Amino acid sequence: MSSSKHRRTRTSLRRSGSSLFHSEAPSARHLRVQSTLSEDVSLLFRSELSDPMLEGVALTSCELSPEGRTVRIGYSLPHDANPATVKEALARAEGFLRSRLAQHLNLKRTPHLRFVLVGTAPRTEAEDGGDA
């Protein structure tokens, strides 16, 4: 009977600890790693990826999860891009990007990259065939 009492106590402590963890502000190290990841991913994306399916795709945001295992990268598409083909191209590029990040960063584990579609870029007047 006392063991179940302890189990409930540990569970309630664990729950309260996890809710406090998510409500706290990120540490300076977490923000620094997130910023470095954002810079490195955007640099790699611009300079080292040569997939024609990714032309015109722009990275808009980069967010490191609290435990540091996943990076959510927001991207926007050009108006004429097919979202399915871009998603496949990003899935193919994930391994390459992670391996390059592992070489550049001094982290115990390289986080997984998760690409999230944010939106589509608006058409410009020149593309609409308007008077210039």
C-alpha positions, 0 to 999 in steps of 0.5 A: 500500500505504501508503494502505490502511495509513493508511485502517485507522489512520483508521478505527480512530481514528474507531471508538475516538473514537466509543466514547469519546464515548458513554462520556463524561458529558454536558457541562454545556451538554448537560444545560442544553439537555436541561433547557430542552427538557423544561420548554418541551415540557411547558409547550407540551404543557399550555398550547398543544395543544388536540387532544382526542385528547391529553387525559390524556396525560402527558409522563414523560421527555425525553432529548436525544441526544448529538449534539443532533439528536433529543429522545426524549420519553416519555409515558404514556396514560390507561387508556381511550386508544387508543395508535394515535390518540394516536400520530397526534395526537402526529405531527401536533403535532410540527411545531407543537411544533418551531416553538414551540421554535425561537422560544423556544430559541437553538439553531442547529438545533431537534432532532426530536421522537420520542415514545415510549410509556412506559406506561398510567396505572392505573385509579382506584377512582372510575373502577372504580365502587368505593365512595367 
